[in-house]
Amino acid sequence: MNLHAIKVDMYQIYPTLNLFSPGYPYHERLHDLLSAFITYKPEIGYIPGMSWIAGMALIVFDNTYDAFLTFANILNRSYHQAFYSMDEEKVS
């Protein structure tokens, strides 16, 4: 997946909070975090739904660097990677 998929998915997360809507505090930070991740782990890339985890990390840590480290560490675990790999054999 690519940057376009990130932009599309960002509009769907935590809509009642308005934190991630364009012009709101976390919009650019979430985009930057997810863009950095697909550069860091191109073999995983971006899978719809990752923005929910990244968004929660930004809310909890309120620091893009710490949120990125947390997000990357979560997705670096083999059992989390299995779910985002879209490979049914790895998940089961």
C-alpha positions as CSV (number, residue, x, y, z in Angstrom):
1,M,0.0,0.0,0.0
2,N,1.1,3.6,-0.5
3,L,0.7,7.2,0.7
4,H,-2.7,7.4,-1.0
5,A,-4.0,4.5,1.1
6,I,-2.8,6.3,4.2
7,K,-4.6,9.5,3.3
8,V,-7.9,7.6,2.7
9,D,-7.7,5.6,5.9
10,M,-6.8,8.6,8.1
11,Y,-10.2,10.1,7.6
12,Q,-11.9,7.0,9.2
13,I,-10.1,6.8,12.5
14,Y,-11.6,8.2,15.7
15,P,-14.0,10.5,13.8
16,T,-15.7,11.9,16.9
17,L,-12.4,13.1,18.3
18,N,-11.6,15.3,15.3
19,L,-7.9,14.9,16.3
20,F,-6.9,13.4,13.0
21,S,-9.1,15.5,10.6
22,P,-7.3,17.9,8.3
23,G,-6.4,21.1,10.2
24,Y,-6.5,19.4,13.6
25,P,-3.5,18.7,15.8
26,Y,-2.6,15.1,15.0
27,H,-3.4,15.0,11.3
28,E,0.1,15.8,10.0
29,R,1.8,13.9,12.8
30,L,-0.2,10.7,12.0
31,H,0.6,11.1,8.3
32,D,4.3,11.5,9.1
33,L,4.4,8.5,11.4
34,L,2.7,6.2,8.9
35,S,4.9,7.5,6.0
36,A,8.0,6.9,8.1
37,F,6.8,3.4,8.8
38,I,6.4,2.4,5.2
39,T,9.9,3.7,4.5
40,Y,11.2,1.8,7.5
41,K,9.4,-1.4,6.7
42,P,8.6,-1.4,3.0
43,E,8.2,-5.2,3.0
44,I,5.1,-4.6,5.2
45,G,4.1,-1.3,3.8
46,Y,0.8,0.1,4.8
47,I,-2.3,-2.0,5.5
48,P,-5.6,-0.4,6.2
49,G,-6.2,-0.4,9.9
50,M,-2.7,0.5,10.9
51,S,-3.7,4.1,11.4
52,W,-5.9,3.1,14.4
53,I,-2.8,1.7,16.2
54,A,-0.6,4.6,15.2
55,G,-3.3,7.1,16.2
56,M,-3.7,5.6,19.6
57,A,0.1,5.7,20.0
58,L,0.1,9.4,19.2
59,I,-2.7,10.1,21.7
60,V,-0.9,8.2,24.5
61,F,2.6,9.5,23.9
62,D,1.9,12.9,22.5
63,N,5.3,12.7,20.9
64,T,5.7,11.6,17.3
65,Y,9.1,9.9,17.9
66,D,7.9,7.9,20.9
67,A,4.7,7.0,19.1
68,F,6.7,5.8,16.1
69,L,8.9,3.6,18.2
70,T,6.0,2.1,20.0
71,F,4.1,1.5,16.7
72,A,7.1,0.0,15.0
73,N,7.9,-2.2,18.0
74,I,4.3,-3.5,18.1
75,L,4.4,-4.3,14.4
76,N,7.9,-5.9,14.6
77,R,6.4,-8.8,16.6
78,S,5.9,-11.8,14.5
79,Y,2.4,-12.4,15.6
80,H,1.4,-8.9,14.7
81,Q,3.2,-9.1,11.3
82,A,1.2,-12.2,10.6
83,F,-2.1,-10.3,10.7
84,Y,-0.8,-7.5,8.5
85,S,0.9,-9.8,6.0
86,M,-2.4,-10.9,4.5
87,D,-1.0,-14.5,4.5
88,E,-3.6,-16.9,5.8
89,E,-1.0,-19.5,6.6
90,K,0.9,-17.2,8.9
91,V,-2.2,-16.1,10.8
92,S,-3.5,-19.7,11.5
